[in-house]
Amino acid sequence: MLPPLPSTALHGALGQTLPARLGRILTPDAEELALPGVTGQAPSAMVLAPERTALGLPRLELARGETISFRVGLIGDDAWSHRDEILRAITLALEGGIGVRPGNSGRGRPALAVVESVELAPVFSAPAPGESQRIVWLTPVRLVQGGHVTAHIDGETLTSTLWRRAEVLARVHGSGLVSFPDRPESPIEIIDSGLHVVSVSRYSSTQNQRMTWPGLVGFLNLAGRGLKPLWRVLRFCEQVQVGKATSFGFGRFVLAGRSGGVP
């Protein structure tokens, strides 16, 4: 049995097997970086996301022999150059066990069966004027507005989140010399929303307590003059996830193509 968002269990197990030196490479100290706008803990160069969830249920139950896939994204040359070490840490984490067996009879011990590279999502052009674009969150997204995780996403919050995510990752894990587009004067417009709140429960061995993190899943239909100039940033964030706790599996979305004309 695994948590509804099973990548949270993998993240916890990795905390025990990832070498401290590698942990500092993936999540450098923000004070040592001394970069404008980067305070507290720097964003991790590794994001996780499961290909299967049990959102809205108390747990995800797997039968013996059943498989589950995880998506592991590495951001920047440093992280990619240590991919073999990261893979070994994941293997050790699984060997140590994640989740629990029925009846609390110890941890489940899945095996890492197959590792394969996956192609990035198909590239398609930005919507033309008058067209909209649908964004679908596959795992709960936790965006901060006014210092708190918001239960409602507006265009300004989404635009700021996408922009900041891409900019900070470029500063921390990139060369800092990327061709970065100017921030659009107008934010993305949200013309339709099908989001709802789900709560993800997980046990934290660090804090020795069960924690519940709310987030939003569903879709947004986007449009407006800010959509086209932000398109490259939106495509980048599709690969690296957005919001809080992306290394736990939160904030994964896909661009689902045109959602029709703007009403």
N, C-alpha and C positions, 0 to 999 in steps of 0.2 A: 504494500500500500504506500502510495506517495501523496504528497500534498497536492491540492487542486492545480497549482502551478508547479510542476515537478522540478523545474530548473532551480527553485529555491533550495531543494534538498541537495542537488548537485553542487550548488554554490557553497552550501555549508560544509559539505564533505571536502571540497577543494581547499577550504580554509585550513584543513589539517595536512594536506599533502603538497600544496604549492610552496616551493622553497621561498624563504623570506626575501632572498635576493631577487627572485623573479617577481615576487609580489611588489617590490619597490619599482621594478621596471614597468609593470602593468599599471600601477597606481602610484605615481611619484608624489612626493611631498610638495604641497602647494607653496609652502614658504620657501623651499629651496628653489622652486621654479621662478618665483618673483615675477610672474606675468600679470599684466593688468587684467582685472576682471576675474582672475582665478584665485579664489579664496577657499579656506577650509580644505577639504579633501578633493584632489584633482580627479577628473573623470577617469574611469578605468579604460585601458586599451583593449579589454576583452568584454564582450557582451554575450549573454546566453539567452536562448529561447527554446522552449520545447515545441515539437511539431504536433503535440497532442496535449490537451488540458482537460480538466474536469471542473471548470469554473461554475460556481453556483452549487457544487456538491461538496460534501465534507472531505472527500479524498478521491484519488484516482487509484483504482484497483486493477492490477495486472495479474493474469493467470500465469502459471508456470509455463515458460517457453515463449510468452508473449513479449514483443519488443516495443521499445519507444525510442524515438529519435530526438536528438538535441541539435540545435544550430549554434555553433560557436563562431563568433565574429572577432577577428583580431584587427586592430586599428593601428596603422603605422608600421614602419620598417622594423623598429626595435621588437615589437610584439611578434611580428611575422618571423623574424630571424630566430626566435626562441620557440617556434611552434612545436618542435619535437619534445622539448622539455615540458611544455604545456600539455601535450598529449600524454606524456608519461604520468604527469600529475593527475590527469583525469582518469587514467587507467587505475592508478593507485587508489583514487577516491572511490571508484566503483568496487574495487576489490575489498575495500574496507566496509562497504555496505552503505546504501542509502534507503530511506524509507523504513518501514517495519513490516514484518510478516503478520498475517492474521493472528489475532490472539496475543499480540505483543510478544511473539516468540523470537525476538531478536531481529536484527536488521536483514533486509533483503540484500543479496550480493549478486547484482547483475554483472554480466561480462560485456566488455567492449567488443562488439562483434565486427563492425565494419566502420572504417573512417574513409570518407570520400569528400573531395572538393565538389562544391555545387556552383553552378553558374549563377551570376547575378540576374536579377529580374530583367525581363526584356525591356529594352530601351524604347520608349516612344516619345514623341515630341510633346512639348507643352501644349495645353489646350489653346485653341484659337480664341480670339475675342468672341464672347457670347456662349462659349462652351464651359462646362464645369467638369470637375475631377472628383472622383470618389476616393476617399482614404478610409481603409478598414483596419481597425485595431484588432489583432489576433490575440494579444495578451494585454492585460489591463495597463492603461497609461495613467501616470500620476504626475500631473503638471502642477506647478506651484504658482499661485497668484496671491499677492499680498502676504507672503510668508507662510501660506497654508496650501495643502493639496486641495485643488478645486474640484467640485462636483459638476462644474459647467465650463465648457471650453468656448471662448469667443475668438474672433479673428485676430485680435491684437495679441492675446495670450499665445495662440498657436504660432503666429508669425515670430514673436519674440523668442519662443522656446526653440523653434527650428533654427533660427539665426544664431542664437547663443550656443546651441549644441554644436553646430558645425564650426563656428568660429573658435570655441574653446578647444575642441578636439584638434583643429588645425594647429593651434598654438602649442598645445601640450605634447601631442604625439606626431605632428607633422613637421615639415621643414620650416614652417612659418613663411614660406615664399610662394605659397599657392596663389593662383589667380582667383581672388575671392570677389564675387559680384557685389555691387553696391546694394545696401539694404533698400528695398522698395519704399517709396514715400507713402504708399497706401498699403495697409495690411491686407492679408487674405480675407475674403468675405466667406462666411459660412451661410449657405442658402438653405440647407436642410441638415437635420441632425437625427441620428438614430442611436444615441449613446445611452447606456444605462450603467448603474453602479454595481460592481461585484466586489465582494470581500475575499481576500486571499489570506488564509490562515496557515501559519507555519510555526514550528517549534524552533526557538533559537537556543542552541547549546551555549552560546556565549553569554546570553543574559539569563539562561535557565528558566525560560518562560515561553508560553505560547503567545504569538503576536498576530494581530489581524491588520492587514493593510488594504484599504479600499482603493479601487481604481475604476477606470471607465473602459468599457468595450463597446464595440458597435461601429457605426460609420458616421462620417461627415461628408457632405458634398461641398466642395470648395469652388470659388469663382472670384472674380474681381481683378482689377488691374495689378494687384500685388502678386498674383499667381505666377505669371510668366517670368518676371525677373527673379523670383525665388525658386524657380523650377529646379535648378541644379542643387540647391541646398535641400530641397524636398526629396530629391532622388538620393542624395547622400544619406540623409537621415533615415530613409527607408532601410538602409543596410545596417545602420548603427544604433537604431532605436532611440527613443526620446523620453524625457521625464526622469523621475527619480527611480533608482534601483534597477537600471538596465542590466547590470551584471547579475542580478537575480532572475532576470527573464521578463521584466516589465517593459512596456512601451514599444513592443514590436508591431509595426503596421505594414500594410502593402498598399500600393497605388493600384486601384482596381480598374483604371481606365476611365473613359468618358462616362459621365452620369447623365448625359443629355443636355439640352439647351437650358440656359438660365431663364427661369420663368419671369 
